[in-house]
Amino acid sequence: MFTDAARALPPWLTHALNAQRGPVPWNAVVRGALAGGPLLVAALAAGRTSLGVVAAIAAMLAGINDRPGSRRTSVGRIGVPALAGAAGLLVGTYAGPHLGAVALTLVLTGLGLVAGSVSAVGPVASAAGTQLLVGSAVGAGMPLPDPGWQSVLAFLSGAGWLLLLRLVLPTPGFAAGDLRIDFRFDGERAAVADVYEAVAALLEAVGTGDAVARRAALTAALDQAQDALAGPRLRRRASTAAERRLHAQYAAALPLGEAATALAWAEQAVPARAAEGPRRLAAAVRGNTSAGPLPAPSRTDPALRALDDALLHAAEAFDRGRGRDLHTRRRSARALTRSVLGAGGREYGLRVGLCFGASAAVAQALHHGHWYGSHQHWYWMPATAIFLVKPDLGPLASRVLNRAAGTVLGALLFAGFAAVLPRPEGLVALVAVCGALVPVAARHFAAQTTVVTVLVLALVMVGGEPQASAGRIGETLLACAIVLVAGHLPLPGQRGGAGVRAGIDAADAAAHAYLAHVLSESGDRATRWTLRREAYRTLAQARAAIARAGAELPALARHSAGTDEVAAVLERLVDTTTACAVHLDDSGRLTPRHTERLAALRNELDERRGRVGGRRTLT
């Protein structure tokens, strides 16, 4: 009954109620508990409370970006946004006291335009844009007693402390008997092992209705492994034997994934033992052991022969610990510029700049009109607007509902805590508890907002600001109204849904680049696997953008109508291209089934793109 009721709800409301699932990230919980609390204790002991508050805010923002993955990947995922946040804090700290309200609003609006456009590049750029704007709002709207350069150093110290914990602390539960497994690479090892598990799961689903979902899961596993291995290295080449071994194991998984995809495309059942080899390889990756003997599948058709060859290659790579280094995703400066200055980046930037500037203007007007009551700082409203207007954080209506509900609940909870907790000891303990809860609360935007609201209100009270829960609720609701209006306004020169169309264009271009390489019958398999990875990755990104757009209110969701059908055709085209590549390797020519399917898919793609007003980016 509950399921039927949930299905009857509109998509924008269903999305607001959904929460991510998965195991508790205990390692991130430990880091969160050790982040803001100890920084505040040290600052209080040194008599520099305001700097401790800034450092704890930075540690909180870094904790939000502390996601599962490899340690080296976290350097960019946490470090780049922290640098952007420090730059924003510097600008806000020096611009706030020296510019009038109008000039300051124009400066903040300009920052919003830039940060919003850059956010279209990807998740790390988006996090950097968010922290740039949050830092500028805090610097301008929460004037601190310390010189600006000291506040910036405190911000960098707070983020750096969380990053240091991420790099040096072993994973909880790492037993002494496992010392032969270098815990520094546990994220990379888990990601690569998941690829082999996904290959095995896809092989088990060949010929069933689960094959499409399992192929998508394989793509996600490959994306995560590619990202995990792409972090910065101490040296240009892999610096340890364990690192070189992981690179070889990832590279060996690529032909396995290719063969499994070709088998799924053929829709013919495979022997049960076909999945045993990848599963043994997954166990070998996790245990850092040799692969041992692998069961060989029958070699009755090209895809099965490709699978057998890939297993032999993997066994050899596991034993040697060497292989091609194919993990790096290379994006040209031209592609990055196109993301920033293209239709998607422009629409993103305009909406972020408009919301950030409007919320800053309203906040300053209320501040100068003495509407704020007992607290003096006006940073809350523009900072709230930033988290609401970012399209990559979820559908607009879902974000607004969750932010409003989370802020109200968080403010009420904090009002209760503030009435009974001793100061500052109780508030410092509350900061530590909330820091530990941030990684768990990240599964749902409302839960995360609740925890962050309590944490920030505790921090500003430690810094000397009076309890202001009611005012923060009012400012949040005003920010929600501003973002809802601005998010639905038609923008000059923009038709709406530009980000979705940009994602479809990128997926189209990547799919046809991959197809062109395969049909050229080039023997360069490394390039082929790189193009295949890019085709599937961009397609997954496009599908994620389409899913978010489809869960918007009808006024926005209509702009993405039909794009899911285009993505489905592109997905079948890339799968067919993979099947063609495997068959060409085996026989040197395509069958009529392959050529007819390619022709039909390209015709269908042209038709679908014509219906949604798109165009082919590559012929």
C-alpha positions, -999 to 999 in steps of 0.1 A, spaced: 0 0 0 28 24 9 46 16 -23 15 23 -44 10 56 -25 47 66 -32 42 59 -69 12 82 -69 32 111 -57 47 136 -82 84 131 -90 95 163 -73 79 152 -40 91 116 -44 127 128 -48 124 149 -17 115 119 4 141 95 -10 173 88 9 205 71 -1 213 38 14 245 20 23 268 11 52 278 37 77 311 53 67 327 48 101 361 62 89 345 95 79 325 96 112 358 93 131 374 121 111 343 143 115 345 139 153 382 148 153 378 178 131 360 209 144 359 200 181 397 198 186 402 229 166 379 249 188 395 235 219 429 246 207 416 281 198 399 286 231 431 275 249 451 301 229 425 328 234 418 331 196 382 319 196 372 337 164 400 320 144 389 287 158 354 293 146 366 300 111 388 269 112 359 247 124 337 261 96 363 251 70 366 217 86 329 213 83 328 222 47 357 199 40 338 171 58 309 176 34 333 169 6 349 139 24 333 112 3 342 76 -2 371 69 -25 409 68 -24 430 90 -2 448 106 -31 416 115 -48 405 133 -16 434 157 -21 416 173 -50 381 167 -38 388 184 -4 418 206 -12 406 224 -44 373 236 -28 392 246 3 415 269 -17 385 284 -35 368 289 -1 398 307 12 399 329 -18 362 338 -13 368 345 23 397 369 14 375 387 -11 346 390 13 367 400 43 383 430 24 353 439 2 327 438 30 339 467 52 351 489 23 323 488 -3 288 501 -1 258 478 -3 253 483 -40 289 479 -49 293 448 -27 261 433 -42 276 437 -77 308 421 -66 291 391 -51 268 388 -81 299 387 -104 314 360 -82 282 341 -85 283 343 -123 318 330 -124 314 303 -98 282 291 -113 297 288 -148 327 270 -135 305 246 -116 293 231 -149 328 215 -154 322 187 -128 317 178 -91 350 191 -78 346 224 -97 310 226 -84 322 221 -48 349 248 -54 323 272 -67 301 266 -37 329 272 -12 340 303 -31 306 318 -26 301 306 9 335 320 19 327 354 3 293 355 21 309 347 54 337 371 49 314 400 39 285 393 62 302 380 93 329 406 100 356 390 122 379 408 147 410 393 132 430 406 102 417 391 69 449 372 62 447 355 96 412 344 89 422 330 56 451 310 72 427 297 98 403 286 71 431 268 53 443 252 85 408 239 93 404 223 59 440 211 59 435 194 93 405 174 80 425 165 48 455 154 70 432 131 90 419 117 57 454 109 45 471 95 76 444 77 97 440 40 89 406 27 81 387 16 113 387 -22 116 421 -26 99 435 -56 117 471 -62 126 470 -94 106 463 -73 75 495 -53 77 507 -68 45 479 -48 29 490 -12 27 460 7 42 470 38 22 456 22 -9 424 7 6 402 31 -14 418 22 -47 418 -15 -38 381 -16 -30 373 4 -62 392 -20 -84 378 -51 -67 343 -37 -72 349 -36 -110 356 -73 -111 325 -80 -90 305 -59 -114 318 -79 -143 309 -111 -126 274 -97 -118 269 -87 -155 280 -122 -167 254 -138 -144 227 -115 -157 234 -121 -194 202 -131 -212 180 -118 -184 161 -86 -178 187 -75 -152 215 -72 -178 209 -35 -186 210 -25 -149 241 -47 -143 259 -30 -173 251 4 -158 265 -8 -125 297 -19 -143 300 16 -157 296 32 -123 322 8 -108 346 17 -136 340 54 -131 348 51 -94 379 31 -100 391 55 -127 386 84 -102 402 65 -74 434 59 -94 436 94 -108 447 112 -76 480 130 -74 512 109 -70 544 115 -51 562 108 -83 554 110 -120 551 72 -121 536 48 -96 559 50 -66 554 16 -50 549 -19 -61 514 -19 -46 505 11 -66 518 -4 -99 500 -36 -91 467 -17 -87 471 1 -120 478 -32 -138 447 -48 -122 425 -19 -133 439 -20 -168 432 -58 -169 396 -52 -160 389 -32 -192 389 -60 -217 369 -81 -193 342 -54 -191 343 -51 -229 337 -89 -234 310 -90 -207 292 -61 -224 294 -78 -258 279 -110 -243 251 -90 -228 244 -73 -261 242 -108 -278 215 -118 -252 227 -154 -250 232 -172 -217 267 -180 -207 280 -209 -186 277 -203 -148 314 -207 -144 321 -177 -166 315 -154 -135 338 -174 -113 370 -160 -128 362 -123 -122 350 -131 -87 383 -148 -79 401 -118 -93 380 -95 -71 390 -115 -40 427 -114 -51 425 -76 -53 409 -72 -19 434 -96 -3 464 -84 -22 471 -120 -32 478 -138 -65 449 -147 -87 457 -184 -87 441 -208 -113 410 -193 -131 382 -214 -147 383 -209 -184 349 -203 -202 341 -221 -234 354 -205 -266 323 -211 -288 318 -176 -301 337 -143 -304 326 -127 -271 334 -159 -251 368 -161 -268 373 -125 -259 363 -132 -223 388 -161 -221 416 -140 -236 408 -112 -211 410 -137 -182 443 -150 -193 456 -114 -197 443 -105 -162 460 -135 -146 493 -125 -163 489 -89 -152 482 -100 -116 513 -121 -115 536 -95 -131 521 -65 -113 526 -44 -144 503 -32 -170 492 -2 -191 484 30 -172 450 38 -185 433 53 -155 438 90 -163 408 108 -178 422 136 -200 400 166 -208 413 192 -231 413 229 -223 389 234 -252 364 209 -236 367 226 -203 362 260 -219 331 247 -237 317 235 -204 321 269 -188 311 291 -217 286 268 -233 248 270 -229 249 248 -198 276 269 -181 259 302 -190 225 291 -177 241 277 -145 261 310 -140 232 333 -146 209 315 -121 236 312 -94 247 349 -99 211 361 -98 202 341 -66 234 349 -48 232 386 -57 195 390 -49 198 372 -15 228 393 -6 209 425 -15 179 415 6 201 404 35 219 437 36 187 456 33 173 438 63 205 442 82 207 480 76 170 483 84 176 466 118 152 437 110 176 411 121 170 415 158 197 405 182 223 392 158 244 414 136 256 393 107 238 388 74 258 359 58 231 333 64 207 341 36 232 342 7 250 312 20 217 293 21 208 304 -14 241 289 -27 232 254 -15 197 258 -28 205 270 -64 231 244 -73 215 222 -99 239 193 -94 227 189 -58 193 177 -68 160 191 -82 151 226 -71 118 218 -54 134 189 -35 163 211 -24 140 239 -12 116 216 7 145 197 24 164 229 32 134 245 48 125 214 68 161 208 79 167 244 89 135 246 110 143 213 127 179 222 132 171 256 146 146 242 171 170 215 182 197 240 187 174 262 207 168 233 231 205 224 233 215 261 239 191 263 269 207 234 288 243 230 276 271 247 295 292 273 276 315 269 259 323 233 268 288 219 259 288 238 226 322 225 217 310 189 224 280 196 203 302 207 174 322 174 177 290 153 177 276 171 147 309 168 128 307 130 133 271 130 121 277 150 88 289 119 68 259 99 79 234 128 73 248 133 38 224 105 27 195 130 27 196 168 21 172 175 49 191 155 74 224 171 63 208 205 66 196 197 102 230 187 113 249 216 96 224 241 110 230 229 146 267 228 140 269 264 125 246 279 152 268 263 179 300 277 162 287 313 160 275 311 196 309 300 207 322 330 188 301 353 208 269 358 188 236 354 208 212 325 201 192 334 170 173 303 159 141 322 150 160 346 128 178 319 109 145 302 102 131 334 87 162 340 66 161 305 53 125 308 42 133 341 25 162 324 6 139 296 -4 114 320 -19 142 339 -38 156 307 -52 122 293 -62 114 325 -81 148 329 -97 150 292 -105 119 294 -126 125 327 -144 131 325 -181 166 338 -188 176 359 -218 189 337 -246 183 305 -226 155 280 -234 159 262 -201 173 228 -196 206 238 -212 226 216 -188 207 185 -199 212 193 -236 249 199 -230 252 165 -213 234 149 -242 257 166 -267 288 155 -248 275 119 -247 266 120 -284 301 133 -293 318 107 -271 297 78 -285 304 87 -321 341 92 -314 342 57 -300 322 43 -330 345 60 -355 375 45 -339 361 10 -339 349 12 -375 383 24 -385 396 -11 -375 425 4 -356 446 -20 -337 452 6 -309 432 -11 -281 444 14 -254 428 43 -273 397 22 -279 393 14 -242 399 51 -233 372 62 -258 348 35 -245 353 47 -209 346 83 -220 315 73 -239 300 54 -210 310 80 -184 295 110 -203 264 89 -209 261 82 -172 265 119 -164 238 128 -190 214 102 -175 220 117 -140 213 152 -153 181 139 -170 169 122 -138 174 154 -118 156 175 -144 127 150 -146 121 154 -109 117 192 -111 84 210 -110 65 207 -143 76 242 -154 112 231 -155 108 194 -161 92 201 -195 125 214 -209 140 179 -206 111 160 -221 123 133 -245 159 135 -236 157 102 -217 148 85 -249 178 100 -267 200 87 -239 185 52 -241 193 51 -279 229 64 -272 233 37 -246 223 10 -271 246 25 -297 276 23 -274 267 -12 -264 265 -22 -301 298 -5 -308 314 -26 -280 300 -57 -295 313 -47 -329 348 -41 -315 349 -76 -299 337 -92 -332 362 -73 -353 390 -85 -330 379 -121 -336 370 -122 -373 381 -89 -388 346 -82 -403 311 -74 -390 280 -96 -395 248 -82 -411 233 -82 -376 259 -57 -364 257 -34 -395 219 -34 -395 217 -26 -358 242 3 -362 222 17 -391 189 14 -373 203 30 -341 218 60 -359 185 66 -378 166 64 -345 190 87 -328 186 113 -356 148 110 -352 148 113 -314 172 142 -314 150 160 -340 120 156 -317 137 173 -287 152 201 -308 188 187 -306 213 181 -333 240 156 -340 274 167 -329 294 142 -349 285 123 -380 
